[in-house]
C-alpha cells in the first residue's frame, strides 16, 4: 500500500488518527455516520478523496490489523465447537472498546453521553449476538455427543434407517412408509433405542435447508408410527417422539407459506383428537413460534453444564461495558462541575488554570 505523507498540522493528524481508530473498532457504519455529519466540514475532506485521503486509508488499514484478533477468537470458537473436539469452558476473551475519550470543549456533554450510549448499545448487541452463536454451538455439540453415546450403546445402524427413509422422502408411498415404520418398531427395544431413532428423525426434519417435501413426508411417517404406538401400547417410542415432536412440527410449520401450513395443521388436529400427546405439548404445537421458543429454552436448561459458563462470561463482559460507560459519564459530569467552578473563580480573578482537551472524540459536533 502506498503510504501518503501525514499532514503537518498536528491537530488534523490527530483527527485522522483517531477517526481511523474508531472506524476500525466500530466498523464502516461509524465512518458513514461521520461522513453524513461532516460533509460540509472542510477539515474532513480526506474522507471524500481529498488531500490526505491516502494517509487516512493507510492508518485505517493499520488499525484494522491491530483489531482483527477479536475475529480470530470467533473463528477459534467455531473450530472448538465442531464434533470430535472438546468445547471450551468459556468463550474467548474479547477486547472491550473504551468509551469516548475526554472531549474537546466544543462538544456538549449531552452529545458525548449520547455517543457513549450508542457505543455501549452497539457493543452489547454484538456480544449478545456472539453469545447466541456460541450457546447454539455448545448445545449442538452436546447433542452430537449424546447421539454418539446412544450409537455406541444401541449399536443401531442409522445408515440402514436412512436407506428406508429415502424412498419415503422421494415417493411417500404406503409401502415405503410401512417399511420405515416396521424398522422402527423392530428396533424399539429399549428407551435409548427409541430416543436415538426419534432424535434422528428430528435432525433430518429440522436440518437447515431441508425442503418441504422431506419434512412433510417424514412427518407422515411419524404420524403412522404414532398411530401404531397407541394401538400396540409402545410407550417408550411414543414418549421419545413426544420429546421431539415440537421442533419437528414447529420448524416445518414456520418455514412455509399458508397453503403448505394447512397440510401440517391437519395432522395436528388428528394428533389432538387421538390423544397422542399431553396438553402442554399440544399447546406448544398450536402456537408454533411460542412452542419452538420454549423448546429452545428447554435445551439451555437440559445442557446447562456446557451453556452456563458461556452465559456467565458474556454477562461479565456486558457488565464491564456498562460500568465503563457509567464511569465515563460520571467523570464527564465531574469535569463539567469543576470547569464551572473554575470559570466562576476566573471571574473573581483567582483561577490560574485552564482545562485542556486531551483526546479527539466527537466528530459530529465539528
C-alpha positions, 0 to 999 in steps of 0.5 A: 500500500502506498503510504501518503505523507501525514499532514503537518498540522498536528491537530488534523493528524490527530483527527485522522488518527483517531477517526481511523481508530474508531472506524476500525473498532466500530466498523464502516457504519461509524465512518458513514455516520461521520461522513453524513455529519461532516460533509460540509466540514472542510477539515474532513475532506480526506474522507471524500478523496481529498488531500490526505485521503491516502494517509487516512486509508493507510492508518485505517488499514493499520488499525484494522490489523491491530483489531482483527484478533477479536475475529480470530477468537470467533473463528477459534470458537467455531473450530472448538465447537465442531464434533470430535473436539472438546468445547471450551469452558468459556468463550474467548476473551474479547477486547472491550472498546473504551468509551469516548475519550475526554472531549474537546470543549466544543462538544456538549456533554449531552452529545458525548453521553449520547455517543457513549450510549450508542457505543455501549448499545452497539457493543452489547448487541454484538456480544449478545449476538456472539453469545447466541452463536456460541450457546447454539454451538455448545448445545449442538455439540452436546447433542452430537455427543449424546447421539454418539453415546446412544450409537455406541450403546444401541449399536443401531445402524442409522445408515440402514434407517436412512436407506428406508427413509429415502424412498419415503422422502422421494415417493411417500408411498404406503409401502415405503412408509410401512417399511420405515415404520416396521424398522422402527418398531423392530428396533424399539427395544429399549428407551435409548433405542427409541430416543436415538431413532426419534432424535434422528428423525428430528435432525433430518426434519429440522436440518437447515435447508431441508425442503418441504417435501422431506419434512412433510413426508417424514412427518407422515411417517411419524404420524403412522408410527404414532398411530401404531404406538397407541394401538400396540401400547409402545410407550417408550417410542411414543414418549421419545417422539413426544420429546421431539415432536415440537421442533419437528412440527414447529420448524416445518410449520414456520418455514412455509407459506399458508397453503403448505401450513394447512397440510401440517395443521391437519395432522395436528388436529388428528394428533389432538383428537387421538390423544397422542400427546399431553396438553402442554405439548399440544399447546406448544404445537398450536402456537408454533413460534411460542412452542419452538421458543420454549423448546429452545429454552428447554435445551439451555436448561437440559445442557446447562453444564456446557451453556452456563459458563458461556452465559456467565462470561458474556454477562461479565463482559456486558457488565464491564461495558456498562460500568465503563460507560457509567464511569465515563459519564460520571467523570464527564459530569465531574469535569463539567462541575469543576470547569464551572467552578473554575470559570466562576473563580476566573471571574473573581480573578483567582483561577490560574488554570485552564482545562485542556482537551486531551483526546479527539472524540466527537466528530459530529459536533465539528 
